[in-house]
Structure formats: C-alpha cells, structure tokens
Amino acid sequence: MTELLRQVFTEIEKLPAEQQDAIATRLLAELKDEQAWEKRFSATTNEQWDKLAQMVRQEIKDRKHN
C-alpha cells in the first residue's frame, strides 16, 4: 500500500461509521467502473481501434468543411 493511501485510510478512520461507509461505497463503485473500462479496452481489437480512428478523422474533416 502506498503512503498516500495509508494517509487517506488514517483520515477516513477518524470519521463516523456512516461517513466511512459512504466513502467506501463510492470507492468500490469507482473501482468497479475502472475494472469495467479496463475490460472493454483490453477486449477492443486493433481493427476496432482503426475503425474508430477513421471515424474520428472523417468527423474532423467534415467539421473543417462546414
């Protein structure tokens, strides 16, 4: 565990249980969200990234001409 994370937990421990649980709930939700994004990104193929890049290039090109 990093020193910064230790500091955070030390400060959280000073809070009432209700506030600790609220923070823990937010942190768990954030971790689950990060894990879901990581899973999505790792499942994306090079072909999908290339197609996305092509779409973005086309959108930029279209906006320049409007």
N, C-alpha and C positions, 0 to 999 in steps of 0.2 A: 504494500500500500504506500502511496506517495505521502510526503509530509503535508502537502496541501489537503489531501483527502482526510488525513488524520485531524487536521485543524478543523475542518468542516464538521466531522463527527463529534469532536470535542464541544463545539459550539451548539450543535443540534442536541446533544445530551443535556444541555442546560435548559432546554425548552420543556414546557409541559408535554405530557404524553400525546395529547390531541394534536398539537403542532408537529411533534415528531412524526406521527402517523401521516399527517397531511403531506409533509415533505417527502417521506418515504414513498407514499403513493405517487407523487409527481415524479420522483426519481425512477421508480420502477416503470412507469408509463414511458418516460423518456428512453430508458434502456431498451424496452420492447420495440419502440419506434425505430431506434437506431439499428437494432438487430434486423428488423423487417426491411429497412432500406439496404442494409449490407447484403441481405439475401437477394433482394431484387437486383442490385448492381452486379453481384457475382454471377447471377443467372443470365445476365444480358450478354448476348453473343456479339462478336465483332461485326457481324452482318447487321445486327440491330443498331449498334452504335454508328456504323457507317450510314445507315438509312436515316437515322436521327440527325446526323451531321449534315447530310444532304438536304434534309427538310429545313434545317436552320439556315443554311446557305441560301436556299431558294427564298425563304422568307425575308432575309436581309436584302437580297437582290430586288425582290418585289417592292419592298418599302423604299428603296432608293429611287425607283422609277415612278413612285406615286407622289 
